[in-house]
């Protein structure tokens, strides 16, 4: 499913979706666990002590307690309303601050090379102040709410004596001796205070409800967007199965673009207009052009990560297509799992021999020695220690091992030497892999594109066949 990519990258409707999935859900569940037991028990204890209070002070006793509770419940409703949006904003700023810290951690070496520590400190402190300001707003809005809760608790003890005063001064207990009357007053005070305590416990939960409401709003907004995109994907799958979007099985081109136009995601300016192109497993293609002219965007449109502003994109054989993104992605697990990704390894002898041979071809045999075996479990820190060139070569090993008939490669040799680059492309030819390469240069020994597509910043395109 591409729902997370759409929500996390393409849209700005929902901030920090990863935090909403983890921290917000965790806080929501914790608050629910705190609030639900008290809310479940409250009706039973309230009913019992309402009866006890009515038997001593008459129905004026529980009625007074209920009116007292209702009054403060309305007051608390007005005190609670300003808290919820502030909690929402606090969660948002916490997500931004956490994301900034994670980004600095991931790129600490680059920051150090650039001597950017002072600037990052300023940026981090600025984001920290935004977070502190949001938390201060929450505290300031919760102060009246907390005062209202404590006032309710304090006035409840006074109300217990006012309740018993009504039947006493009405003469209900005129025939009761003073010693017995003091016992009745004490019992009424206990029952009434406990009844008010039952009501006040519900009021005390308002603070927890404010957090629940804030988190519920954030989680519900995320869920609504993800469900919408999931339904859109299901609809697209139905259209594809009906043959209205994709082609017929293994016949015809693997990818076909008809009058496709797409725009820049930054300023929505046109990048390419009315591009008609067929990509199959019979020829190699080079997509070149200046930076920012829409080369990588073309791959995103073909993959379906971005929608074309006009035209039709048909992907007839997605099972035979593999994409190698510009930034290598290495998951956790063994080298065998890494090379087989996103499929599951077969754990066969032929598979192991092919993986070892490709690691040697890419000059990565030292990784196999470092990991001790293809099946040794490796964590994310092990892969993070690899150089950009090692990560890119490992991505090549993955692609070559899986032998896709057609592979889309986004600047696949930016961190690879010339000689190794030639060997990798020669291996593609040996394995009958046709490639669509996005890059700036195509002078590679043993490999020449059959078609060159040049994109330009003004949106003009040029296609030329191999001489």
C-alpha positions, 0 to 999 in steps of 0.5 A, a space after each residue: 500500500 502506498 497510503 503512508 507515502 501519500 500521507 507522509 510525503 505528498 500531502 500536508 493535510 496531516 502533520 507528523 503521521 508517524 508520531 500520530 501512529 505511535 506516540 498519540 495512539 500510546 497516549 490515547 490508550 493510556 488515558 483511556 485505561 485511566 479514565 474508563 475504570 472510573 467512568 464504569 464504576 461511577 454510575 453504580 456508586 452514584 446510584 447507591 449513595 443517591 439512595 442512601 442520601 435520599 433516605 436520610 435527607 429526602 430527595 432534596 439531598 441528592 437533587 441538590 448534589 445533582 444540581 451542584 454537579 450539573 452547574 460545575 459540569 457546564 462551567 467545566 465544559 467552557 473551561 475545557 473547550 480552550 484546552 483541546 486545541 492547545 493539546 493538539 498544537 502541543 502534540 504537533 510541535 512535539 512531533 516537529 521537534 522530534 523529527 528535527 532531532 532525528 534528522 540531525 542524528 541521521 545527518 550529523 556527519 554532513 553537518 560536521 563537515 559543513 561546520 553547521 553546528 551553530 546554525 543547527 543549534 539556533 534552529 533546534 532552539 527555535 523549534 524548542 521554543 515553539 514547543 515550550 510556547 505550545 506547552 505553556 499555552 496548555 498549562 495556562 489553559 488548564 489552570 482555570 480548569 484545575 481551579 474549577 475542579 478543586 473548587 468543586 471538591 471544596 464546595 462539596 464538603 460545605 454542601 453536605 451540611 446545607 443538605 442536612 440543614 433542610 430536614 433539620 430546620 423543617 422539623 423532620 428530626 424534632 423527635 430525635 434526641 440530640 445524641 442520635 441527631 449528631 449521628 444522623 448528621 455525621 452519617 449524612 455528611 459521609 453519604 453526601 460527601 461520598 455522593 458529591 465525590 462520585 460526581 466530582 470524580 467525573 469532573 476530575 476526569 475532565 483533564 484526562 478527557 481533554 487529552 483524549 479529545 486532542 489525541 482523538 482528533 489527531 488520530 481520527 484525522 490521520 485515519 480518515 485520510 488513510 482510509 480515503 487513499 486506501 479506498 482510492 487504491 482499491 478503486 484503482 485496483 478494480 479499474 486495473 483488473 477490468 483492463 481500463 487502465 493497464 494493458 493485456 498481460 505480457 503483450 505490448 510495452 511494459 509501460 506506455 505514456 500517452 500525451 503525459 504532462 506533469 508539473 513541478 511539486 514545488 511551484 506547479 510549473 510544467 516540467 514535461 508536456 505531451 510526452 508519448 513514450 513506450 518502454 519495453 524489455 527490448 531496449 535500454 533508455 537514458 533519461 538525461 537533462 539538467 537538474 530540476 528538469 523533471 527526470 526523477 519526476 518521470 519515474 515517480 509518474 511511471 510508478 504512480 507515486 505522482 499523478 500526471 496533470 494530463 495524459 494516460 500512464 499504462 503499466 501492463 507488466 508491473 510484476 516484471 518491473 523493478 525500481 532502484 531509487 536515487 537514495 538507497 534503502 536498506 532494511 534490517 535483517 541478514 544480507 540474504 534478506 537484504 538482497 532478496 528484498 522486497 521478496 522473501 529469500 528461497 534459501 537455496 544453494 543456487 541463490 546463495 552462490 548467486 548472491 556471493 558472486 554478485 557481492 564479489 562482482 560489486 566489490 562487497 565481499 568484505 561485507 560478507 566477511 564482516 557479517 560472517 555469513 549471509 544469514 547473520 542478523 544485522 541491525 540498522 546501525 550496521 547498515 548505517 555504517 556503510 558508505 554511500 558507495 557501498 549502499 549503492 553497490 548493495 542496491 545493484 546486487 539486489 537488482 541484479 539478483 532479482 533479474 527484472 526484465 525491465 529496471 528503472 534506475 535513478 542515478 544508479 552510479 553516482 557513487 560508483 567508479 568507472 570500471 565497476 560501473 562498466 562491469 555492472 552494466 555488462 552484468 545487466 546485459 548478461 542477465 537480459 535486464 533492460 534498464 531505463 537510467 536517469 543520469 547526467 552521463 552515459 559514457 559507459 564501456 559496454 553499454 549504450 542506450 537505444 533511446 535518449 530522452 532529454 528533459 529541459 527546464 522549460 518543459 521541452 523534450 527531445 528523443 533521439 535513437 542510438 546512432 
